[in-house]
Amino acid sequence: MRLADLMGARVRDRDGREIGHVSDVRLREHPAPDGASADTVLKVEGLVVATRVRARLIAYDHRPVDGPWPLARLARRAARGARWAPWPVVAAHEPPDRLGDLGTVLLVVPGAELVPLTDVHHGWNTTPSPGSGAG
C-alpha cells in the first residue's frame, strides 16, 4: 500500500458508519533493526480522521499552531471535529472499485472511541524521534 492510497480515503468505524476521511498520515522514526542499512525506519503511527474537507485542504489539522491569533484561531477551527486513529485500530484498507475513486479505511473500534486530534497534539511536539538529536 502507498500513503497516497490512504490520503482522502473514507473512514468507516466498526459498525460500518462513515465517520470522515483521512486527512493526514502520521509517521514516526524508530531505530532500524540490526543489520539495516539505515539508522532509522519510518512506521505509520496513525491517521488523522477529519470530518471537514476544508480542514484537509488548508492543512492545519496536522499539528497545533502557535502564532498570530488569526492563524491560531483558523487552525483550531479547522481541527475541530478531527479525530486520531492510532494504527492498531486500523483493520484494513479497501481499494476503490474504479481508478480515481477513493478507497475506504475500516476501523476495529466505534468512531466514538477515537480521541480528538487536539488531545494528541501536545505529544507530537514534545516527544523526540530517534536520531533527531533531541533528548
N, C-alpha and C positions, 0 to 999 in steps of 0.2 A: 504494500500500500504506500502511496505517496502522500505527503502532507497536503498537497493540492486536492486530493480526494476528500479530505476532511473539511477543508475550508468551505463554509457556506452550507454544509450538509444539514439536512433536517435532523433534529434530535427527538427521539421518542423514548418515553420512560418505560419502566417495566410493564405498565398497564396498557401500553400502546398509544398513549396520548402524546401528541406533538407538543413539545414544551419550548421550542425555539430552534435556533440554528447555531452552528459552530462559527464563532467569530474570531477565535484565536486558538492556537495550539501551543501550550507551554512546554518547553524543553528544559532539561537540567543537565548540567555536566556531571559526570560520575568518573571516578578513576577507572582507567581502562584495565581490563583483565591482564594478568601476567602474560608476557609474550606478545602483546598487541603492539602495533607499530605507532600508535598514538598514546599520549599521556592520559587523555580523557576521551570519553564517548558521550554522545548525547542520547538521552532516553526521554520518551514522552512522559511528562508528569501529569498532564490532564488537559481538559478542554474548557474554554470559556463558552458558555451557552448564553446567547443573547436573545432577547425577545423582540428587540427593535432593530430593524435593518439599518437605520441611520447610525446607530451606535457602532456597528462594524465599519461602516463607510468612513467615519471620521476617526476611527481607531483609538478612541480614548477609553475603551473598556479594557485595554491591555494592562495598564498599571495606573496607580494613583498619580495625580498631577498636583504638584505644589508649584504655584506660580502666581501670576497676576490673577486677581479674583475672577475676572470674566472667564478666563481659561479654566480655572479650577471649578467654577460653577458649571460650565459646559461639560467638563469631564464627569462630574458627579451625576449630572442629568443623563448623560449617555450611558453610564454604567448602571443606572437604576434598573433593576429587574434582571440584570445579568447574574448568572449562577456559575459555580465552579463544579466541574465534574472530574474528580480525580480519575486517572487512567484505570485503576482497578474496577471502577463501576461501569466501564465501557464493555459491553458484551460482544458487540460486532459492528462492522460497517457493511451495509448492503449497498453495492454499487447501483447506479441508476440503470433503468431499463434501456434508455436511449442515450447516446453520446450527447453531451451538452446539458443534460438534466442533472439535478442534484442527487447525491446519494443520501442514505439515511444512516444515522448512528443510533444504535439500540443500547439502552442502559439496563442494568440489572436492579435498579432501585427506582422508587417513585420519584417524580420530579420534585415533590415537596421535601425530599431528603437532601437535595443539593443545597449547599450553603451559598449565601450571597457572595458575589465576587469581592465586594468591598471587605468582607471578613478575612479574605486570604491575601489581600494586597500587602499588608504590613510584613508578612513573612517573606514576600518576594523581594522586598528592598532591604531586608536585614540578614538574610541567610546567604553567606558567600558560597559561590560554586567552587568545587575543587579546581585548583590550577588558576584561580582568579587573583591570587596573591593577597587576598583579604583574609583576615582572621588570624 
